[in-house]
Amino acid sequence: MTEYGRGPGSEPWHPDDPLYGDGGWGGQQAAQQAQQSYGGQPQYHPQQSQQQYGDWGTGEQHGYGDQSYPQYDEYGQQYAPQQPQHQQHQAPQQHQQPQYDQNGWPTGSYPQDPYAGGPQDPYAQQPAPYGGEQSDYYGTPEAYPPPEPPGRRRPEPEREPEPGTDWDPGPDQGEHAFFAGGDDEDGRDGEPDDRRGRGERRGGGDRRGGGKEKKRRSGLACLVVVAVFGGGLAGVSYFGYQFYQDRFGSAPDFAGSGNGEQVTVTIPKGSGGYAIGQVLKKTGVVKSVDAFVAAQAANPDGKNIQDGVYTLQKEMSAASAVELMLSPKSRDNLIIAEGKRNAAVYELIDARLEVEKGTTAKVAETRWKTLGLPDWAVNHPNVKDPLEGFLFPSSYAVAKGQKPEDVLKQMVARATEKYESLDFETKAKSLGLEGPWELVTVASLVQAEGKTHDDFRKMSEVIYNRLKPTNTETNQKLQFDSTFNYLLGQSEIDISESEINSNPDPYNTYTNKGLPPGPIGNPGDDALQAALKPTRDGWMYFVATDGMDKTEFAKTIAEHQRLVDKFNASRGN
C-alpha cells in the first residue's frame, strides 16, 4: 500500500518526496505496529486493525517477481518487518491480471478502482501523511512523468544545462556547437528510440539534420578563436619588442653623412637636445630622436649647438649631423652685428627674403606700432626710426618665404626681453636718466664710439660726466661725431668744424645739449653692460689716435689737446 491509495501504485522517486529512496516494492511500506505519521503518533481505526492491501484488493500481497524487499520507516530507516495480519477468506476471489504494453504501462480496465475510498479504507479519508501542505508532484501541468516499475528502471537522464544569457548555445539550448563534436547525436544513433531520454522523445526531432550546421559553426568558431589568440600574441610580441628596444636596444640610426639631398632646418630659440632631434627627424635628417640625443651627448661640444637656420642633408647619421651643426659651414642664419644701424638691417632682411629692396624699411616705417615695442619706447619726439636700438644683434632664422613683419617682430622681441632681463626701468633712474629709453640711447653711443670692448666702460663714464649739470668743460654737450654721421646716414671720420657747427639737427650733439632723441644703432651685450656699470676714474675726453682701432682717454682739456695732436700726426696733417 502506498501513500497515494490502494494497490501497487507508483513508487515515490522525486528527491523532495518523503519516501524517496525506498528500497522495496509491492506496497509493503509499513508494518502494522511500526508505521507512524503525523509527528510519530500511531493511527487507529475502529473498524479493523491496520490492513495491508495486496494485489488489487484481493488481500494477497505480492511483489514483482515474488521478491521481498527490505522495509523502511518514514525516515528511511530499515526495520525488521512483522508478519502482516491477513483476513482469511473462504474462497479467494478471481481477479483479472493487469495487462501492460511494450513500454511497461498498464492497459485495459480493472475490476475496481484501486484508488476509490471505502468505509474500511484507512487511507481514503485521512489527510496525506507528513504534512498536508505538500504539493502533489503528479497532478500539475509541470508534473514529473510517472515512474516505471523497478525492473524497468534506468538511470535518470542528465539535466540539460540552462542556456546562458549572453550568447546563443544553439537551437537545442544544449551544449555549444564548438564542443558538440560530430553529427552522431551524442553517440546514440544506434540506441532504440524507446531507450532515449524523455527530453528527446518530446523534442528530439528538431535535433536531427543539424550536423552540417554544427560543423559550420565549429569551423567559424575555430577561426574566431585563432584570430583572437593570434592577434593577442602579435600585439604582445610587438609591444614587448618595443619595450625592449626602448630600454635596452640601440636607437635606430642612418649610416654615413647623408644622401646628397640638402634641406634647410630651422632650430627655434631655447631648443634642447630632444627638441632639436625632433626637428631633424621630422625633416628626414636623422632617423630617430634618441640617436641624435645620444650623439650630442657623446660630442664634447654638443651642447654648443645654437638656434638658427642650418643647411644639412637628409639621412645623415646622428653623429655626422651633430658635427656639421657645430661647423660654421652649416649655419645659414641672418647675423646682425653689434652696433649696426636699422637701415643696414633692413637691407639684409630684404636680401635674405629675396624681396624688393626697401620692402622691410617700408614695413618698419608704416607698421612700427604693431611690432611689439614696449610702452616706454613709443611717443618720443624727433625720433628718426622708432625701431632703432630694438633690432637686437644676434643670429636669426630667416629664410625665403617669411614675411618682413615676422622677422622684425622676432628681433624686437629679442631686444625687449634683453632689456627687461637687465632691469633697465629701475636702473635708469639710479644713473641720473629719465628712463630706459635714454639708457638704450647711452648704450648705442657707447657701441658707436668705442673701438674695443676694453674701453666701453671708460666711454660710458665720459657720457655720464658730460651730461652732468656741473660740466663746465663741454657745457653738457657730448660732441660725438657718431651722432652727426647718424643723421646724415654716413660714417665719416674727417668732418669739418664748419659743417658740424652749422647743422642744428637734434641728433647733432655739437650744437645740442644732452642725448640725441633716440638710439643711433643697436647695442650688443658688452655695450649694455658698460652703460649700466661705467668706470669712476674721472674720464672726460677721448680720441681715436690711429683713426681706427685705438682710443685714448683724457681727464683734462690739456690732455685732450695732446691726443688731438697725436691723431693729426697719424693722419699726416
FENNOR-V44083 format. One record per backbone hydrogen bond with DSSP energy under -0.5 kcal/mol. CO is the residue of the C=O (numbers start at 0). NH is the residue of the N-H. Records with the same first field share a line. If there is no record, write none. Layout:
BEGIN
CO: NH + NH
END
This chain:
BEGIN
1: 4
4: 1
6: 8
13: 16
16: 19
18: 21
26: 28
30: 34
36: 40
37: 40
40: 36
50: 52
53: 55
54: 57
58: 60
59: 54 + 61
62: 65
63: 66
70: 78
72: 75
76: 72
78: 70 + 80
83: 85
85: 87
98: 106
100: 103
104: 100
106: 98
111: 113
112: 115
113: 5
117: 120
119: 121
120: 123 + 124
130: 133
134: 136
135: 138
136: 143
139: 142
148: 151
149: 152
166: 168
169: 172
175: 178 + 179
176: 179 + 180
183: 187 + 188
184: 187
187: 190
191: 194
192: 195
196: 199 + 200
197: 201
198: 202
199: 203
202: 205
203: 206 + 207
204: 207
206: 209
209: 213
210: 214
211: 215
212: 216
213: 217
214: 218
215: 219
216: 220
217: 221
218: 222
219: 223
220: 224
221: 225
222: 226
223: 227
224: 228
225: 229
226: 230
227: 231
228: 232
229: 233
230: 234
231: 235
232: 236
233: 237
234: 238
235: 239
236: 240
237: 241
238: 242
239: 243
240: 244
241: 245
242: 246
243: 247 + 248
255: 316
259: 261
260: 313
262: 264 + 311
264: 266 + 309
265: 267
266: 307
267: 270
271: 275
272: 276
273: 277
274: 278
275: 279
276: 280
277: 281
278: 282
279: 284 + 285
280: 283
283: 314
284: 315
287: 291
288: 292
289: 293
290: 294
291: 295
292: 296
293: 297
294: 298
298: 301
300: 303
301: 304
307: 266
308: 331
309: 264 + 311
311: 262
313: 258
314: 257
315: 253
316: 320
317: 321
318: 322
319: 323
320: 324
321: 325
323: 326 + 329
326: 329
327: 330
329: 310
332: 334
333: 335 + 395
334: 336
336: 339
339: 521
340: 344
341: 345
342: 346
343: 347
344: 348
345: 349
346: 350
347: 351
348: 352
349: 353 + 354
355: 358
357: 361
358: 362
359: 363
360: 364
361: 365
362: 366
363: 367
366: 369
367: 370
373: 376
374: 377
379: 382
384: 387
386: 389
389: 391
393: 335
395: 333 + 397
398: 401
402: 406
403: 407
404: 408
405: 409
406: 410
407: 411
408: 412
409: 413
410: 391 + 414
411: 415
412: 416
413: 417
414: 418
415: 419
416: 420
417: 421
418: 423
419: 422
422: 426
423: 427
424: 428
425: 429
426: 430
427: 430 + 432
428: 431
434: 437 + 438
435: 439
436: 440
437: 441
438: 442
439: 443
440: 444
441: 445
442: 446
443: 447
444: 448
445: 449
451: 454
452: 455
454: 458
455: 459
456: 460 + 534
457: 461
458: 462
459: 463
460: 464
461: 465
462: 466
463: 467
464: 467
467: 470
469: 471
473: 476
475: 513
479: 483
480: 484
481: 485
482: 486
483: 487
484: 488 + 489
485: 488
492: 494
495: 499
496: 500
497: 501
499: 502
501: 503
504: 507
506: 508
507: 510 + 511
508: 478
520: 522
521: 338
523: 527
524: 528
525: 529
526: 530
527: 531
528: 532
540: 553
542: 544 + 551
543: 546
548: 550
549: 545
551: 542
553: 539 + 540
555: 559
556: 560
557: 561
558: 562
559: 563
560: 564
561: 565
562: 566
563: 567
564: 568
565: 569
566: 570
567: 571 + 572
568: 571
END
